[in-house]
Structure formats: C-alpha cells, structure tokens
C-alpha cells in the first residue's frame, strides 16, 4: 500500500474513477461487516444483568412489523427521554473505523485542532477548560452538508481514508437520525419530514481520564439543547450517567454495536412538554482514555420552533412561546441554564 503524505493532500472532495470504485468497495464491505454483531445486540434485553435500572431498548426493524413499537418508543421518550437503539443498519465495522479516525484526529497538534473553528458558537474545537478540565472536543455544525464536511476535512487536513470513513459514517448516522425523528413524530400521530431541513451537528469527544481524575467529573450535568442526540459511546470505558424520573443518576453501561439516543430541550418544546429532556453527565470511573461520538439534530435554521397544532388542545394547552433555535441557544448561553430550566422562561402562563 502506498502511503500518501498528509501535507500533500489538496482540500477537495473530488475523486477520480479509481478512487470512486475503491470508495464503493469500502462502503460495501463496511456495511456487510458487523451485521451479525448488530443482530446479537438486538437479542439482548437489558443494559446489564446486575442493574435494576434498564434504559428502554428500541429495535429499528420492529417499526415496519409492529405498530405497538411506536407506543413503546413514545413511552421511552416520555418516561426516560433516552433509549438504546439496536438493529439500526449501521455495521459495527463502520463504528469501529469511525472511532479509530476520531482517535487519530485527536492526536493532531493542538494548533492544528484549533483550525476547527466554530460555524456557530460551540460547533468547533473545544479545549479543556476550568469547567471541564478533562474533556476536549472536535466538531462540525451540519454533517448533512457537503460544504460543512469539506470545510472540516480542510481544517484538519484529513487523509483520503479519514475522509472516506467520515463521509460514510455521516451519511449513515444522518439517515438514522431522520428515521428516529420521523418515528418519534409518528408515535405522536404525526407524519412529517420536518427534521430533514434541520442541521445535524457532529461532535467527537475525548476524555483524558487519569488515576488522579478518578471520582471527578468528565462533563457536568446538562440536557442537550437540540431535538435528539445519537451517541456512540466508548465500547469499553463507561462513565455516562442519565437521570431517571426519581432524580437519581443511572449508570449507562457500554454496549458495543448499539447507540444511545438522548432527547433534548427542543424535543420537549416541540412535543408540548410530553417528551422528557433527559439530564445526563459523564463521570470518571477509571483511569482510561474515553471517546464518544455524538450526532445531534438541533433545530431549524429558519423560522420558529413550536408544538404542532395537533399536539395542542384544551387538555394540552400550548406550554411554551415560539422561539427560533438560535435565540433559544443564546438564551441558554446567557442565562447559563444548562439543564433545561431555560424552557421555563418560555412557559406560557394562562
């Protein structure tokens, strides 16, 4: 295999015919690889045999076969605000390759990582800081945008192989995010492609856990600002915790081949208060480097966010005033209300 020097790479998305054929071959192999592992994950029924707390499990293949699965999804959204997804058609091989690419990008010099600038506040590189000293992150605003992807590749001078994996993963995870959005809407009796126009942010996270940081926080408790987040957690290193409906934090154990889905503030606003915006955090449980990959449907680029008319009636009056996503994001930032309390500032008092 001939190695290409990274410095010689041109920041372009064009590929020649040979590279395109290789691209199709790689994608085909990745999507064949890992199917058996995904099927085995679907047969598992709990987060762990020794845990009394079970995050709901949603099988993506069941929606076409059992309408009751929409009820199960709605219950998970209302009671937990998070759930595990199995049988999602994203092969374990691709997930493994993506994690490898993420780890390689974090090995870049800090000066190079700082080229990953924000498109909106918080969308680019985040270095360790006082609030989260053990955490750093890379990201892009919209993985569904070829321009955003191309800009990200250029910022970090990504290799052709890294670009291939990132493009394949971005396409697959974006399709899954849109499927989840449509299924959540359908669980409420709505048919919509609304979320297709909403940006889907990608964040790659690294936690620098050492013996000295065991027992400390990786990321402080928060709810996500957007509609939903698909998390590929570290398959070996735990630490993610979600708050249950009693206010207790529940450990979310690693489960290779699956994704965790968290609903955020926009989901609560859009559902007129029915969906739960789950509070969660990351704690340092062991001295190991931890990676996670989070893909988030945020909110509309244009227009206001509000509950659809079908979700508003005399028994369920409109709870929140309409607001643009950008204005809500700024509201959270300026008030420093990171666990969903900013929604209360929008509450309509009858």
Buried (B, 14 or more C-beta within 10 A) or exposed (E): EEEEEEEEBEEEEEBEEEEEEBBEEBBEEBBEBBBEBBEEBBEBEBBBEEEEBEBBBBBBBBBEEEEEBBEBBBEBBBBBBBBBBBBBEBBBBBBBBBBBBBEBBBEBEEEBBEBBEEBBEBBBBBEBEEEBBBBBBBBBBBBBBEEBBBBBBBBBBBBBBBBBBBBBBBBBBBBBBBBBBBBBBBBBEEEBEBBBEBBBBBBBBBBBBEEEBEEEBBBEBBBBBBBBBBBBBBBEBBBBBBBBEEEEBBBBBBBBBBBBBBBBBBBBBBBBBBBBBBBBBBBBBEEBBBBBBBBBBBBBEEEEBBBBEEBBEEEEEBBBEBBBBBEBBBBBBEEEBBBBEBBEBBEEEE
